[in-house]
């Protein structure tokens, strides 16, 4: 049951008109590096939205736009190999998903333009020099910053007022992100009377150990931070929280649609639509280093009522009224 229209029309997503839209552009080559495998629910949204948005801007896949598409399966080593494969085809531009995909391409090229989505803290992570003037060959759209920790903890507390402990999980290898989220957890947690900290996880075994160990004490809740690892292992995380009857708040809408309890997140389709505008501009001659990194424009709350009922949680009318999507 949708409470609001969470997918904006293309007209609002593209901030600048495409130059020369009345002319058929020459054939170009686009590389695409995605974090997830082909079966992940977000992949069909990303690929379908990118294809449709570019076609409306004059770029038709298989005609005047050749596309090399790779799926990373959350494996950073695999994505580094795939980035090299994409660059071997000599693309005019590459579209990248997430910090892991963008970092792999940053290591593979310093000249080919890269437009990214879903990359947190691109300045602190060394992807761009600044948000307003990225410089270099990378730009794009960032979806979360560390202040979102407050939103996720507050949502967890509203869903389960008895929560006094929170564990957030994320890949610790990107140290700036891990430190940023950890600091915000330590700052915001006491304001909500929650003892909150982050745990680093790399794979299925570490995820199971982190959640199972945390669940040994009562009054706990989970924050599933935005990351390739937490995205790839979504179903395992959802199954573990169900087994331990633990409330959890997620960073991605797909995780709630899979059975997770709730999320405060961005619209993936909207992010891709915005990125398509940048891709079009660059293919028509714009300088990638002059295009500012922008934050996601649209945010939404999702709640899975079936999962809430399985945890014996009562969703208040006020919280229900704020939800953009409610899954029965």
Secondary structure, DSSP 8 states (H G I E B T S, - for coil): -BSS--S--HHHH--S--TTTTS----EEEEEEESS-TTSHHHHHHHHHHHHHHHHTT--BTTTEEEEEEE-TT-HHHHHHHHHHHHHT--SEEEEEHHHHHHHHHHH-SSSEEEEES-S-TTTTTS-S-SS---TTEEEEE---TTHHHHHHHHHHHH-TT--EEEEEE-TTSHHHHHHHHHHHHHHHGGGT-EEEEEE--SHHHHHHHHHHHTTSSSEEEEE-S-HHHHHTHHHHHHHHHHTT-EEEES-HHHHHTT-SEEEEE-HHHHHHHHHHHHHHHHTT--GGGS--EE---EEEEEEHHHHHHTT----HHHHHH-SEEE-
